[in-house]
């Protein structure tokens, strides 16, 4: 007779936290003046319209795997953990130029992590916040113990540097966090969603299927309807931010930091205004010297705030990512420790 007391309940964690944060910015700094060598624009126009002064471009061989390995090792160091304590590796990126094999197992093997669950997740510039929600829920469900989450993109390889609507917006970089169990809840519930009807506002052109059908071997590049994306982000994300606060019963007065996706400084300013953020709340401004690194943007912005003292570990921060899809995701977090690097 079969035992009726068999239970599929897992040993789960009630609460989760980001236990450590690491970042990697490629060495090569590209100024607005250098970008303007190929487009009809100016340093002044770019700074006024977007807030961007510089961005980092990876060397071609500095793929998401290369950047991710360094950021992830720094996140482990910050958490005071070693590779054998990680059982799952999750990579959020839209620029894994080798899609088969995907990035997560390649990063895991380079770090010496033994047979972890390894998968990639694609949600454009909202990728990191999607990954954080998935990682936190996997730990809470007991499906994983400690997860390495890497968010990053190598945007420069997929840009048309002669397109003045997109060439100046993007940069390269990666950030990583260890997500694990915690006595206190340090990752709040996610609020996420999408508007696929506006999907074409940020797209790859030509698509891989168009290339196959037409035998047009033109290099695919990112195309963006900037003003449409601007309107969507600036005017919808305030409402999403309020939903995130409400989901944790928190008000703007409780916040220490606001870390939105670094898409455009003017988008950030509209959201800050719409939320009526008190001046005591530190607002991420990594876009100035890093530009928009897509899935790398939020962990890199967190890293800058912690490194420069704009925020400190344990501070309550509102994260919100948004971008291609069009998709968005955000949550409240307690900021993690940073590696010494
Ligand atoms: N340099 C100089 N002039 C430019 C230019 C450039 N790089 N790009 C566009 N212009 C011109 C346009 O031709 C237009 O001229 P006109 O008024 O004579 O017609 C004018 O500047 C305004 O163009 P517009 O596209 O409306 O500018 P904008 O204020 O919307 O700024 C972006 C453009 C791209 C900075 C802005 O739309 C944006 O940031 N969008 C969101 C992008 C984003 O976040 N993408 C990623 C999402 S995750």
Boltz pocket constraint, residues with backbone or C-beta under 6 A from the ligand:
constraints:
  - pocket:
      binder: B
      contacts: [[A, 39], [A, 40], [A, 41], [A, 42], [A, 45], [A, 46], [A, 49], [A, 50], [A, 125], [A, 164], [A, 165], [A, 168], [A, 169], [A, 202], [A, 224], [A, 225], [A, 226], [A, 227], [A, 228], [A, 229], [A, 230], [A, 263], [A, 264], [A, 292], [A, 322], [A, 323], [A, 324]]
      max_distance: 6.0
